[in-house]
Amino acid sequence: MKYIMKNRDLTVGSITGGLWVFAVPLMLGNIMQQLYILADT
């Protein structure tokens, strides 16, 4: 199995683009966790 390594240089480019790359997965994970908690209750 081949692993693809994606290097992202956060020192170049727009700041907001780099923040979105990290923020969106965190927000989606939080939403999924809240849905699990809601279903568990």
Number of C-alpha atoms within 10 A of each C-alpha: 3 4 5 6 6 6 6 9 8 11 8 8 9 9 10 8 11 15 11 11 11 10 12 11 11 12 11 11 12 12 12 12 12 12 11 11 10 9 8 7 5
